[in-house]
Amino acid sequence: MNDVLKVIFTSAFSVVALFLLTKLMGKKQISQLNLFDYINGITIGSIAAEMATSLEKNFLLPLTAMAVYTLFSLLISLLERQSVKMNKFCVGTSDILFENGILYEKNLIKAKISVTEFLCQCRTNGYFDLSEIECAILEPNGLISFLPKSEYRPATPGDMNLNPEKAEVPVNVIVDGRVLKANLRSVKCSETELLNRLQKNGISSPADVFLATLSKSGTLNTYLKVPQKNNSEPFI
């Protein structure tokens, strides 16, 4: 029984330690991680798992190892920001895979990407014909960036000499039936005013609202709670 209690304690402690360390390391998305960050994250997670199930060893030892890995990660991240050469050494550089109708075989070999894989990446990004692409660059995080030729890129308001209104980011003011008062203040709207607008839209209570967003210009969008499931399978 003592072993079970110890596993429960060390597991909870390792989860808290892992959460704090990952918050300290930053919030890059998986697709933005370079190889070192990815492997470092896996290693820290493995040490945390070892700490959770270690019955005989001192749990402070794996915790110390996690802290050391985190400190090295932070140190390398600091050096990357301070030095261009260090950034290139740790993160890597971008490689041109395709440009001006030329497919660079040596760069594909260096990146360990076959022509078939490259074409697959082109298709998943919406390019079924290489003649539509001006340039394709392999980024340090493993993603391929595509620059379409001018005649194939989407038209922008600037191309048509239009001046659209500035886009606004809507703020969540109701989430799962709860009014977020701090968010309401950020868009200069009172709770009474919000309730009045809901009633005008036929909504008697915020409890009936799953999500409501409000922009600074006053645009209110509401999404009601729907009790039934949607059993349709549109992609079969």
C-alpha positions as CSV (number, residue, x, y, z in Angstrom):
1,M,0.0,0.0,0.0
2,N,2.9,2.3,0.8
3,D,4.3,1.8,-2.7
4,V,0.9,2.8,-4.2
5,L,0.7,5.9,-2.2
6,K,4.3,6.8,-3.1
7,V,3.5,6.3,-6.9
8,I,0.4,8.6,-6.4
9,F,2.5,11.2,-4.7
10,T,5.4,11.1,-7.1
11,S,3.1,11.0,-10.1
12,A,1.3,14.1,-9.0
13,F,4.6,15.8,-8.1
14,S,6.1,14.9,-11.6
15,V,3.0,16.3,-13.4
16,V,3.3,19.6,-11.5
17,A,7.0,19.8,-12.1
18,L,6.6,19.0,-15.8
19,F,3.9,21.6,-16.1
20,L,6.0,24.3,-14.5
21,L,9.1,23.4,-16.5
22,T,7.2,23.4,-19.8
23,K,5.7,26.8,-19.0
24,L,9.2,28.1,-18.2
25,M,10.5,26.8,-21.6
26,G,7.9,28.7,-23.6
27,K,4.9,27.8,-25.7
28,K,6.1,26.8,-29.1
29,Q,3.8,24.6,-31.1
30,I,4.9,21.1,-32.0
31,S,5.3,22.2,-35.6
32,Q,7.6,25.1,-34.5
33,L,10.0,22.9,-32.5
34,N,13.4,22.3,-33.9
35,L,15.0,18.8,-33.6
36,F,16.8,19.7,-30.3
37,D,13.7,21.1,-28.7
38,Y,11.7,18.1,-29.7
39,I,14.2,15.5,-28.4
40,N,14.8,17.6,-25.2
41,G,11.0,17.6,-24.6
42,I,10.7,13.9,-25.0
43,T,13.7,13.3,-22.7
44,I,12.2,15.5,-19.9
45,G,8.9,13.7,-20.3
46,S,10.7,10.3,-20.0
47,I,12.5,11.4,-16.8
48,A,9.2,12.6,-15.4
49,A,7.6,9.2,-16.1
50,E,10.6,7.6,-14.4
51,M,10.2,9.8,-11.4
52,A,6.5,8.9,-11.1
53,T,7.2,5.1,-10.9
54,S,10.5,5.2,-9.0
55,L,9.8,3.3,-5.8
56,E,13.3,2.8,-4.4
57,K,15.2,5.8,-5.8
58,N,15.2,9.3,-4.4
59,F,12.6,11.2,-6.5
60,L,14.8,14.4,-6.2
61,L,17.4,12.8,-8.5
62,P,15.1,12.7,-11.6
63,L,13.7,16.1,-10.7
64,T,17.3,17.5,-10.7
65,A,17.9,15.9,-14.1
66,M,14.7,17.6,-15.4
67,A,15.8,20.9,-14.1
68,V,19.3,20.5,-15.8
69,Y,17.7,19.7,-19.2
70,T,15.4,22.7,-18.8
71,L,18.3,25.0,-17.9
72,F,20.3,23.8,-20.9
73,S,17.3,24.4,-23.1
74,L,16.9,27.9,-21.8
75,L,20.6,28.6,-22.1
76,I,20.7,27.5,-25.8
77,S,17.5,29.5,-26.5
78,L,19.2,32.6,-25.0
79,L,22.4,32.0,-27.1
80,E,20.2,31.6,-30.2
81,R,18.8,35.0,-29.7
82,Q,22.1,36.6,-29.0
83,S,24.1,35.2,-31.9
84,V,23.2,34.6,-35.5
85,K,25.9,32.0,-35.9
86,M,24.7,30.2,-32.8
87,N,21.1,30.3,-34.2
88,K,22.2,28.8,-37.4
89,F,24.2,26.1,-35.6
90,C,21.4,25.1,-33.2
91,V,18.3,25.8,-35.2
92,G,19.6,25.2,-38.7
93,T,19.1,27.1,-41.9
94,S,16.5,27.2,-44.6
95,D,17.1,25.3,-47.8
96,I,15.7,26.1,-51.2
97,L,14.2,22.9,-52.7
98,F,12.6,24.4,-55.8
99,E,13.0,27.8,-57.5
100,N,12.4,29.3,-61.0
101,G,11.5,25.8,-62.4
102,I,14.6,24.1,-61.0
103,L,14.3,21.2,-58.5
104,Y,17.5,21.1,-56.4
105,E,18.3,17.4,-56.0
106,K,21.2,17.9,-53.6
107,N,19.1,20.0,-51.2
108,L,16.4,17.3,-51.3
109,I,19.0,14.6,-50.5
110,K,20.4,16.8,-47.7
111,A,16.9,17.2,-46.3
112,K,16.2,13.4,-46.8
113,I,13.0,14.2,-48.8
114,S,12.2,12.2,-51.9
115,V,10.6,13.8,-55.0
116,T,7.5,11.9,-54.2
117,E,7.3,13.4,-50.7
118,F,8.0,16.8,-52.1
119,L,5.1,16.5,-54.6
120,C,2.9,15.3,-51.8
121,Q,3.7,18.4,-49.7
122,C,2.9,20.5,-52.8
123,R,-0.5,18.9,-53.2
124,T,-1.4,19.2,-49.5
125,N,-0.7,22.9,-49.8
126,G,-2.9,23.3,-52.8
127,Y,-0.3,23.1,-55.6
128,F,-0.9,20.2,-58.1
129,D,1.3,21.7,-60.8
130,L,4.9,22.8,-60.1
131,S,4.6,25.5,-62.8
132,E,2.4,27.4,-60.3
133,I,5.2,27.7,-57.8
134,E,7.9,30.3,-57.8
135,C,9.8,29.0,-54.9
136,A,9.7,26.2,-52.2
137,I,11.8,26.5,-49.1
138,L,12.4,23.9,-46.4
139,E,12.3,25.7,-43.0
140,P,14.3,24.7,-40.0
141,N,11.2,23.4,-38.3
142,G,10.7,20.9,-41.1
143,L,7.8,22.6,-42.8
144,I,7.9,23.7,-46.5
145,S,7.0,27.3,-47.4
146,F,5.6,27.9,-50.8
147,L,5.7,31.2,-52.8
148,P,3.2,31.0,-55.7
149,K,3.8,32.8,-58.9
150,S,2.2,36.2,-59.1
151,E,-0.5,35.1,-61.6
152,Y,-1.5,32.2,-59.3
153,R,-1.6,33.9,-55.9
154,P,-5.0,35.0,-54.5
155,A,-6.1,38.5,-55.3
156,T,-5.8,41.0,-52.4
157,P,-7.7,44.2,-51.7
158,G,-4.5,46.1,-52.6
159,D,-4.5,44.5,-56.1
160,M,-8.0,46.0,-56.6
161,N,-7.2,49.3,-55.0
162,L,-9.7,48.7,-52.2
163,N,-9.5,49.9,-48.6
164,P,-11.4,47.5,-46.4
165,E,-12.2,48.2,-42.8
166,K,-9.6,47.2,-40.2
167,A,-10.2,43.7,-39.0
168,E,-11.2,43.2,-35.4
169,V,-10.6,40.4,-33.0
170,P,-13.8,39.5,-31.2
171,V,-13.7,39.0,-27.5
172,N,-15.4,36.1,-25.7
173,V,-18.0,37.6,-23.4
174,I,-20.0,34.4,-22.6
175,V,-18.5,30.9,-22.4
176,D,-20.6,27.9,-21.4
177,G,-23.3,30.1,-19.9
178,R,-20.9,32.3,-17.8
179,V,-20.6,36.0,-18.4
180,L,-16.9,37.1,-18.5
181,K,-17.1,40.5,-16.8
182,A,-13.4,41.4,-17.3
183,N,-13.8,40.8,-21.1
184,L,-16.9,42.9,-21.2
185,R,-15.0,45.8,-19.7
186,S,-12.3,45.5,-22.3
187,V,-14.9,46.1,-25.0
188,K,-16.6,48.9,-23.0
189,C,-19.9,47.0,-22.5
190,S,-21.9,46.6,-19.3
191,E,-23.5,43.4,-18.3
192,T,-26.9,45.1,-18.3
193,E,-26.4,46.2,-21.9
194,L,-25.3,42.6,-22.9
195,L,-28.4,41.1,-21.3
196,N,-30.6,43.6,-23.1
197,R,-29.0,42.7,-26.4
198,L,-29.5,39.0,-25.7
199,Q,-33.2,39.6,-25.0
200,K,-33.6,41.5,-28.2
201,N,-32.3,38.4,-30.0
202,G,-34.8,36.2,-28.2
203,I,-32.3,34.8,-25.6
204,S,-33.7,35.0,-22.1
205,S,-30.6,34.1,-20.1
206,P,-26.8,33.8,-20.6
207,A,-27.2,30.2,-19.3
208,D,-28.7,29.3,-22.7
209,V,-25.6,30.6,-24.6
210,F,-22.7,28.2,-25.3
211,L,-20.5,31.0,-26.7
212,A,-21.0,34.7,-27.3
213,T,-18.4,37.1,-28.8
214,L,-18.4,40.9,-29.0
215,S,-16.1,43.1,-31.0
216,K,-15.1,46.7,-30.1
217,S,-17.3,48.0,-32.8
218,G,-20.3,46.3,-31.2
219,T,-20.8,43.2,-33.3
220,L,-22.4,40.5,-31.2
221,N,-22.4,36.8,-32.3
222,T,-24.1,34.2,-30.2
223,Y,-24.0,30.4,-30.3
224,L,-26.7,28.7,-28.3
225,K,-26.5,25.4,-26.5
226,V,-28.0,22.5,-28.6
227,P,-29.0,19.5,-26.5
228,Q,-29.0,16.9,-29.3
229,K,-26.0,15.4,-31.1
230,N,-25.4,15.8,-34.8
231,N,-25.1,12.2,-36.1
232,S,-24.4,13.1,-39.7
233,E,-21.2,11.8,-41.2
234,P,-20.5,14.3,-44.1
235,F,-17.1,13.0,-45.1
236,I,-17.9,9.3,-45.7
